[in-house]
Amino acid sequence: MGRQFFVGGNFKMNGTIKSIQGIIHQLNDAKLDPNTGTSSTPRLFTHPDPPGSVVRSEKNSQGAEDPRPTEVIIAPPALYLLLAREHLRKGIEVAAQNVFDKPNGAFTGEISAEQLKDSGITWTLTGHSERRVIMGEQDSFIASKTQAALDGGLGVILCVGETLEQREGNKTIDVVTTQLKAVAERTKDWSKIVVAYEPVWAIGTGKVATTEQAQEVHAEIRKWLSSTISQEASDKTRIIYGGSVSEKNCKELAKQSDIDGFLVGGAIVDIINARS
């Protein structure tokens, strides 16, 4: 069974009730592939023709196309998670942008995996570069949050990526695999993890890694999964790209054998249809 194409939209700290309702309306009314169903849980390694998908397109373990629906997820700010879940069409899931690594307690301002799951939120991001850099989150804490999310029944979009200085110092693969290794030390089950490679220097800058640069890093991540986790994890874990993805460059990126989707901020409808 191949790798189901995956597109996530991360709103970051943007939006109001009105603007997010507008995006939801656009998604609900967009001309997307009709092969759409419903799902309340993440589906990654083994699944039937899924509910919860929008565009038909999947890759097998060799990167060849195998038409099936694309999994689509949006991540609005926490205040609007329930709004999104209530009004989104069936077949599009909702993700939190952050999760804490404890189930409950005196942790002001945090939100737990159990609370998200209880509210019908089935995914979360962890490890985004803005939380690593601005909030000072270390690899070990990100790994702990990832494990808590998995234990709480959520799917995880695990973000990794290098800075411009690290890329220019030829440290990209070392940086990315170190970030992944921290999670691997906590869990060997990657069946509910989607890896999002986001070069920090390309996020929101208008710069984008070349197709060759992106494919090279994705291939190295897949090689690392094979040697560190398992061949099954390498074959079946989806590795998506983020970093100034647009309707102009998404189609060429989507053709690459190890690029299984995108994590984006805007133009999500056009990007969902990248492989249509």
N, C-alpha and C positions, 0 to 999 in steps of 0.2 A: 504494500500500500504506500502511496506516495505522500509527499508533504503538502498539506493543504495551504494554499496561499493565504496570507494574513495581512490585514491593513488595520493599523491603530491610529487614532487621532488624539493627540495630546493637546488639550486646550491651555495647559499651564495656568497661570493666574490671570486668565482673561475671560471676559464675558459677563453678561448680566442675564437676568431672567428673560428679557426680551430677545437679546441676541442669541442666546442658547436655544430658545424656542424656535428662532428662525433657522438655525442650523439643523435642528431636529426636523423641522418641517421640510427643509431641503432634502435631507436624507430620506425621509418617509416618502416624499413625492418624486425622488430622483428616478431616472430611467436606468435601473440596474438590472442585472440578469434576473430572470423570473424564478430561477431555482433557489428559492428562499424558504427557509423553514423556521423553526423555533428551537431554542435551547436554553437551559438554565445552568448548564455546567460546561466548563472548558472541554474541548475534544482535541486531543493531540495525537497520540500514538495509534491507538486502535479504536476505530469508530465506524458505524455504518454510514451510508450517505447521509450527511448530517443535517439535522436541523441547525439553524443558527448561522446561515451563510448567505452570501449575496452573489458573488460573481463566480462562474464556473471556471476554475483553473487550479491545477495542482501539479507538483513535480514529484517524480519518483526519486529513488535514492541516487540515481545517476543524473538527476537534473532535468530529465525529459518531461515534457508537459503531459499531464494526465487530467483531462477536464473534470473538475469538480468545483463545488462552490467555494468562494473566498470567505474566510472568517473576518468579520468586521467588528471593531470595538472602538468606542470613544471614551475618553477620559476627561470629563469636565472637572472644574474645581469641586471640592468636597461638598460645598453648600448646595450644589446643583445635581448631585448624583441621583437623588430620588426623583427630581424633576425629569431628568433624562430617562431614567428607567421607566417612569410612568407613561411617558409620551412617545418613546421610540417604537418604531414598527417592530414586529416580531422578526427575529433573525439578526438583530444587531445587539451586541452585548455592551455593558457599561463597566469601565474600570476605574478604580481609585488611582490617584496619582502618588499616593503614599500610604503606608501601613506601618503600625508599630509592631514590635516584636514580643509584646506581652498581651495576654488575652483580656485583661481588665486591670483596674487599679487606679492609683493616684498619679495619673500621667496626663496632666492638663494639656488640652489641645490635640491629643493623639486620638487615633482611631484604630480599632483592632480588626483582625481578619474575621473574627466571629461576628462583630457588629456589621461589617460589610456583607458577609454572607447572609445574615439575618435580614438585610435590607434588599436582597436580590442582586447585589453587586458581585459579579463572578470573577473579576480580574483585578489585579493591581500592578502598577509599575514599581520597580525597585531599582536603585542604583543610578538614577538619572544624573547626568553630570552636574546639573544645577544644584542637586542635593549633595553631591560629593564635594563640589567646590564652594558653594555659598554656605551650605549648612554644615560643612565639615564632616560629612558622614564617611567613615572609614570602611574598608573592604569587609572587615569582620562584622561590623554592625549591619551592613547591607546583607551579608550572608545570613545573619540572625533573623532579619526581617523577612528575607526570602523564605527561610525555613518555616517561620511562623505562618506566613501566608499559605504555603503549601499544606502545612498541618491543619490549617483552618478551612481547607477545601477550595482555595482560590487558585486560579491560574496566575502565573507571574510573567510579566514582560521585564526581563532582566537586562538593564542597559549597561553597556560597556563602551569604552572609547578612550582615545588618547588626545592630548593637547597638541597644539602645533609644535611646541618645543620638543615634545616627545617624538613626534613624527619626524621632524628634521634631524633628530638624534638617532634615527633608525631604531627606536624603542617600541614601535607600535605593537608588535606581536607580544613582546615581553609584558607590556602594560596590560593589554587585553587579557592575556592568559592568566596573569596574576589576579586580576579582578575575578575571572571565572574560577580560579583555583580556590578562592576563599569560599565560594558557594559549594564547590565540589567537596570541600572538607566537611560540610554540614549535611549534604545529601547526595546520594547516588541515584536517586529517582528524578530524572529530568523530564518525565512524561508530561508534566504540566508547566514546563518552562519554555517560553519563547525568548531567544536571545536577540536583543536589539543592538546592533553595532552602530554607534553614533560618534563619529569623530568630533571631538569637542570644537575644533576649529571650524567646523562646517555647520554648526547648529545656529540657525537664525542669522547667518552672516551673508547668505547669498552664495557663498562658496560651497562647492560640492566635490566630494571625492570623484575622481574619474571612474568610469565604469571598471577599468582595469584595477584601480586601487581598491575599490569596494569589493570586487570579486576576490582579489588576492587575500584580503583580510578574512572574508567569509570562509574561504577555502581553508585558511589556517585555523580558524575556529572549529570548523568541522573535523579537521585533522586532530586537533587537540581533544575534542570530544571522543573521538575514536580511541586515542591512546590513553586517555585519563578516565573516561566514564565507561563507554562500551561502544561496540560497533552499531548496536541498535540505536543508541542515543545519537550517534553521528549521522546515521541514515535518516532518522525521523525528527530530530529537533529542528524546528524552524528558526532560521537566522534571518532577521529582517534588517533593513537599512534605514537609518534616519540621518538627516543632516541636509537641510535645504532641498528636500525632494519636492519636485513640482510636476505639473502635468506635462512639462516640456522634456524632463529627463527621466521620468519614471518608466516609460515603455522600454527604453534601452537597458536600464538597470534591471528591469523585471525579466529580461531575456537571459540573464546570467544563471548558470547552473546552481550556484549556491546562495542566491538571493531569493528568499522565499516570501518577500513582502516588504512593507514599509511602516515606519512610525513617523507620522507627519503632523504638521500644525494646521495647514490650510489646504484648500483645493482637494478635500478628501474624496469627493464624489468622482472627480476625474481620475484620481489615483487608485481608487477602488477598481475602476474599470481599466487599469493599466494593461491587463492581460486579455481583455475581451476583444 
